[in-house]
Amino acid sequence: MAWENAKARAADLGISKASLYPTIAAVALAETNRTDIFFSPDFIRQTTGTFAPGITLNYIIFDFGRRLQDVAISRSGLLSANFLFNDTHRRIIFDVMQAYYRLLNGKGQEDAAEANLNNAQTVERAAEARLEQGLATLPDVLEARSAAAQADYDLQAAIGATEIAHGDLATSLGISPTAQFKVESIRDLPIPTELPDTVEASIDRALAQRPDLLQRVADLRAAGSEIRAARTAYLPTLSFDGNGGIARSYAQQLQQAGLYSPNQEYWDARLSLSWNVFDGFARENRLARAKADQKQASAELNAMRDQVENQVWSAYSTAKTALRQQRAAAALLAAASESYDAALQSYNFGVRSQIDVVSAQRALASARTADVSARTQLLTGVAALAFQTSDLLHAKRP
């Protein structure tokens, strides 16, 4: 849709440029008439016919830049459509990235849920072994079984979420959700350790390269051309038009034989200076409308600048927060893993209770989920910042 819109605006530019050239048309005029002419003392019937092929030429010689302003308006419209096309690319790229990270998050949560199920089953087997040895009670085993069942439930939910994310990514790619493809693990993706620039530098970059903002700039330029075009309506227009060709005539009177004339060359040429003196204040109203449209375009541009700055600020803050959360989640996962290993070992030695080891297992499950979510939020946050600054369209390819 965006591409066809850009092609249509390119055609508009070609149409406006066509007004700078003369218009040449081939014509073929044919006429016949019959009348009774008075030739004293009688009326004599006369029939005449003429066939005249020719060429007409029309050309505006000078109009004080009115057509040039129309060209400028169309050129700004084409530029605006091109920026819209670029912005469509930017949004598609970000949509695919978001869907991709959601799928990686789903697979990461699925892997985490599977690891949690394995841990819960390990605790369950340990509890059953201690019950057989008379070192544990049946409630301890039931608690372990409940934790394993909950882990299996969470795993099935994670599998379903992954399948939905798979379909979302396929839709973003323009393929069928039933299409099978593989993606890398979220743990294989490099995680940013720092944001590349300051928030001030990110805002400056966004103001310089955001295509939707540049589209507003093009609209403002078009509005300025509209004003200049409206002012030229107060000035005269000098134009030239003419035609020429060869005429062939036939004439007949009464019942006598008709006669054909030889080919007759004809031409005429006119140079016209037209000046609209009064048009019911239409030009004044068109100029007033053009000025109002320019002020509106300027206000919309200023409002969008403020909006872009706020969007970059929010995206930068979100990415920075996600960076800190990812560090905290990694530390939490490391601590929870050590705590679970120690609790399970102590439980096997009989110095920790069933409640302690199940709590440690659940804390580890929560830490795994938080770690995957934090990685996804960081990657999505960095992508959102690149989307707001339009770095997605200027990323360096390897």
C-alpha positions in Angstrom: 0.0 0.0 0.0 2.8 2.4 0.9 4.7 1.6 -2.3 1.6 2.1 -4.5 1.0 5.4 -2.8 4.5 6.5 -3.5 4.1 5.5 -7.2 0.9 7.5 -7.4 2.6 10.6 -6.0 5.4 10.1 -8.5 2.8 10.2 -11.2 1.3 13.4 -9.7 4.8 15.0 -10.0 4.9 13.9 -13.7 1.4 15.4 -14.3 2.4 18.7 -12.8 5.6 18.9 -14.8 3.6 18.3 -18.0 2.0 21.7 -17.6 5.4 23.3 -18.4 5.3 21.9 -22.0 3.1 22.9 -24.9 0.0 20.9 -25.8 -0.2 19.5 -29.3 -3.4 17.8 -30.6 -4.3 16.4 -34.0 -7.8 17.3 -35.1 -10.1 16.4 -38.0 -13.0 18.7 -38.5 -15.8 17.8 -40.8 -19.0 19.7 -41.4 -21.8 19.9 -43.9 -24.8 22.3 -44.3 -27.6 22.9 -46.6 -29.5 26.2 -47.0 -31.5 28.2 -49.5 -29.8 31.4 -50.3 -31.7 34.3 -51.8 -30.5 35.1 -55.3 -33.1 37.4 -56.9 -35.6 36.6 -57.9 -35.4 33.0 -56.5 -34.1 31.1 -53.5 -31.4 28.7 -54.6 -30.6 25.6 -52.5 -26.9 25.2 -51.7 -25.1 22.3 -50.1 -21.5 22.7 -48.8 -19.2 20.3 -47.0 -15.7 20.7 -45.6 -13.1 18.2 -44.3 -10.1 19.8 -42.6 -7.4 17.8 -40.8 -5.0 19.9 -38.7 -3.0 20.5 -35.6 -3.6 22.7 -32.7 -1.0 24.1 -30.3 -1.4 25.6 -26.9 1.4 26.9 -24.7 1.5 29.0 -21.6 4.6 31.2 -22.0 4.7 32.9 -18.6 2.6 32.8 -15.5 4.9 34.2 -12.8 5.8 30.7 -11.5 2.3 29.3 -10.9 3.1 26.0 -12.6 6.5 25.8 -10.9 4.7 26.0 -7.6 2.4 23.2 -8.6 5.5 21.2 -9.4 7.0 22.1 -6.0 3.8 21.0 -4.3 3.8 17.6 -6.1 7.5 17.2 -5.4 6.8 17.7 -1.7 4.0 15.2 -1.9 6.3 12.7 -3.5 8.9 13.3 -0.8 6.2 12.9 1.9 5.1 9.6 0.3 8.7 8.4 0.2 9.1 9.1 3.9 5.8 7.3 4.6 7.2 4.3 2.7 10.4 4.4 4.8 8.3 4.7 8.0 6.4 1.6 6.9 9.7 -0.2 6.6 10.6 0.9 10.1 7.3 -0.3 11.5 7.5 -3.6 9.7 11.1 -4.2 11.0 10.0 -3.4 14.5 6.9 -5.6 14.3 9.0 -8.6 13.2 11.6 -7.9 15.9 8.9 -7.8 18.6 7.3 -11.0 17.3 10.7 -12.7 17.1 11.6 -11.8 20.6 8.2 -12.9 21.8 8.8 -16.3 20.2 12.3 -16.5 21.8 10.7 -15.6 25.1 8.1 -18.3 24.7 10.8 -20.9 23.9 12.9 -19.6 26.8 10.0 -19.9 29.2 9.3 -23.4 27.8 12.9 -24.5 28.4 12.8 -23.0 31.9 9.5 -24.7 32.6 11.0 -28.0 31.4 14.0 -27.5 33.7 11.7 -26.7 36.5 9.7 -29.9 35.9 12.9 -31.9 36.0 13.9 -30.3 39.3 10.4 -30.9 40.7 10.6 -34.5 39.6 14.0 -34.9 41.2 12.6 -33.6 44.5 9.6 -35.9 44.1 11.9 -39.0 43.6 14.0 -37.9 46.6 10.9 -37.6 48.8 9.7 -41.0 47.7 13.1 -42.6 48.3 13.2 -41.1 51.8 9.6 -42.3 52.4 10.6 -45.9 51.5 13.5 -45.6 54.0 11.1 -44.2 56.7 12.8 -40.8 56.7 9.9 -38.9 55.3 6.2 -38.7 55.7 3.4 -39.1 53.1 2.5 -35.4 53.2 6.1 -34.7 52.2 5.7 -36.9 49.1 2.3 -35.4 48.3 3.8 -31.9 48.6 6.6 -32.9 46.1 4.0 -34.5 43.8 2.0 -31.3 43.9 5.0 -29.2 43.0 5.8 -31.5 40.1 2.2 -31.4 38.8 2.3 -27.6 39.0 5.6 -27.5 37.1 4.0 -29.8 34.4 1.0 -27.4 34.2 3.3 -24.5 33.7 5.2 -26.3 31.0 2.0 -27.0 29.0 1.1 -23.4 29.3 4.5 -22.3 28.1 4.2 -24.7 25.1 0.9 -23.1 24.1 2.3 -19.6 24.4 5.2 -20.6 22.2 2.9 -21.9 19.5 0.9 -18.7 19.6 4.1 -16.6 19.3 5.2 -18.8 16.4 2.0 -17.9 14.6 2.4 -14.2 15.3 5.9 -14.2 13.9 4.8 -16.1 10.8 2.0 -13.5 10.3 4.6 -10.7 10.6 6.7 -12.4 8.0 3.8 -12.8 5.6 3.8 -16.6 5.7 1.3 -19.1 6.9 1.3 -19.9 10.7 1.5 -23.6 9.7 4.9 -23.0 8.2 7.7 -24.6 10.2 10.9 -22.7 10.9 13.5 -22.7 13.6 14.8 -19.8 15.7 17.9 -19.5 17.9 17.7 -19.7 21.7 17.4 -16.5 23.6 20.4 -17.5 25.6 22.5 -17.6 22.4 21.8 -13.9 21.7 24.3 -11.4 22.9 22.9 -9.3 25.7 23.8 -5.6 25.7 25.8 -4.5 28.7 25.4 -0.8 28.2 23.3 1.6 26.1 25.3 3.0 23.2 24.5 6.7 23.5 23.1 9.2 26.0 19.5 10.1 25.9 20.4 13.6 24.5 22.2 12.0 21.6 19.4 9.6 20.9 16.9 12.4 20.8 19.0 14.4 18.4 19.3 11.4 16.2 15.6 10.8 16.2 14.9 14.5 15.3 17.3 14.2 12.3 16.2 10.9 10.8 12.7 9.9 11.9 10.8 9.4 8.6 7.4 10.3 10.1 8.9 13.6 11.3 10.5 14.3 8.0 7.2 13.6 6.4 5.7 16.5 8.4 8.5 18.7 7.2 7.7 17.8 3.6 4.0 18.6 4.3 5.1 22.0 5.7 7.1 22.7 2.5 4.1 21.8 0.4 1.9 24.2 2.4 4.5 27.0 1.7 4.3 26.2 -2.0 0.5 26.4 -1.8 0.8 30.0 -0.5 3.1 31.0 -3.3 0.8 29.4 -5.8 -2.2 31.2 -4.4 -0.4 34.6 -4.7 0.5 34.0 -8.4 -3.3 34.0 -9.1 -3.2 37.7 -8.7 -0.9 38.1 -11.7 -1.5 37.8 -15.4 -0.8 34.9 -17.7 0.7 35.1 -21.2 -0.1 32.3 -23.5 0.0 31.3 -27.1 -2.4 29.1 -29.1 -2.9 28.4 -32.8 -3.9 25.9 -35.3 -3.1 25.0 -38.9 -3.9 22.4 -41.5 -5.4 21.6 -45.0 -9.1 22.0 -45.9 -10.9 20.2 -48.7 -14.4 21.6 -49.6 -17.4 20.5 -51.6 -20.2 22.7 -52.9 -23.4 22.1 -54.9 -26.3 24.3 -56.1 -29.7 23.0 -57.1 -29.4 19.8 -59.1 -26.2 20.7 -60.8 -23.0 18.6 -60.3 -21.0 19.5 -57.2 -17.4 20.7 -57.3 -14.5 19.9 -55.0 -12.0 22.6 -54.2 -8.3 22.1 -54.3 -6.5 21.6 -50.9 -6.5 24.9 -49.1 -4.0 25.7 -46.4 -5.2 27.4 -43.3 -3.7 28.6 -40.1 -4.2 31.1 -37.3 -2.1 32.1 -34.3 -2.9 34.1 -31.2 -0.9 35.6 -28.4 -3.1 36.2 -25.3 -2.6 38.1 -22.1 -5.2 37.3 -19.5 -5.6 38.9 -16.1 -8.4 38.0 -13.7 -9.4 41.3 -12.3 -12.2 40.2 -10.0 -13.4 36.7 -9.1 -15.7 37.2 -6.1 -12.8 37.2 -3.6 -12.0 33.5 -4.4 -8.3 34.3 -4.6 -8.3 36.0 -1.2 -10.1 33.0 0.3 -7.7 30.5 -1.3 -4.7 32.5 0.0 -6.3 32.6 3.5 -6.9 28.9 3.4 -3.3 28.2 2.3 -1.9 30.3 5.1 -4.1 28.5 7.6 -3.0 25.2 6.3 0.7 26.2 6.6 0.1 27.3 10.3 -1.6 24.0 10.9 1.3 22.0 9.3 3.8 24.0 11.4 1.8 23.3 14.6 1.6 19.6 13.8 5.3 19.5 13.1 6.1 21.2 16.5 3.7 18.8 18.3 5.3 15.8 16.6 8.8 17.0 17.6 7.7 17.1 21.2 6.1 13.7 20.8 9.3 12.2 19.3 11.4 13.6 22.1 9.0 12.1 24.7 8.9 8.8 22.9 12.7 8.5 22.8 12.9 9.6 26.4 10.4 6.9 27.4 12.1 4.2 25.3 15.5 5.1 26.7 14.3 5.0 30.3 12.6 1.6 29.6 15.7 0.2 28.0 17.8 1.4 30.9 15.5 -0.1 33.4 15.4 -3.4 31.5 19.2 -3.4 31.6 19.3 -3.1 35.4 16.6 -5.7 35.7 18.5 -8.1 33.6 21.5 -7.8 35.7 19.4 -8.3 38.8 17.6 -11.3 37.3 20.9 -12.9 36.4 22.2 -12.5 39.9 18.9 -13.9 41.2 19.1 -16.9 39.0 22.6 -17.7 40.2 21.7 -17.3 43.8 18.5 -19.4 43.4 20.5 -22.2 41.6 23.0 -22.4 44.4 20.2 -22.3 47.0 18.3 -25.1 45.3 21.4 -27.3 45.0 22.3 -26.8 48.6 18.8 -27.4 49.8 18.5 -30.6 47.8 21.8 -31.9 49.0 21.0 -31.0 52.6 17.6 -32.7 52.2 19.2 -35.9 51.0 21.4 -35.7 54.1 18.4 -35.3 56.3 19.3 -31.8 57.6 16.7 -29.9 55.6 12.9 -30.3 55.5 10.7 -31.1 52.5 9.2 -27.6 52.8 12.7 -26.1 52.4 13.6 -28.0 49.3 10.3 -27.4 47.6 10.5 -23.7 48.4 14.0 -23.6 46.9 12.8 -25.4 43.8 9.9 -22.9 43.4 12.2 -20.0 43.9 14.5 -21.4 41.3 11.6 -21.7 38.9 10.6 -18.2 39.5 14.2 -17.0 39.0 14.4 -18.9 35.7 11.2 -17.2 34.5 12.4 -13.8 35.6 15.8 -14.3 33.8 14.1 -15.2 30.5 11.6 -12.3 30.9 14.4 -9.9 31.7 16.4 -10.9 28.7 13.4 -10.5 26.5 12.5 -7.1 28.0 16.1 -5.9 27.5 16.2 -7.0 23.8 12.8 -5.6 23.1 13.7 -2.4 25.0 16.8 -1.9 22.9 14.8 -2.6 19.7 12.1 -0.1 20.8 14.8 2.6 21.4 16.2 1.9 17.9 12.7 2.1 16.5 12.0 5.5 18.2 15.3 6.9 17.0 14.9 5.3 13.5 18.2 3.5 13.9 16.4 0.4 12.6 16.6 2.0 9.1 20.3 3.0 9.5 21.7 -0.2 11.1 25.0 -1.2 9.7 24.9 -4.6 8.0 27.8 -7.0 8.6 
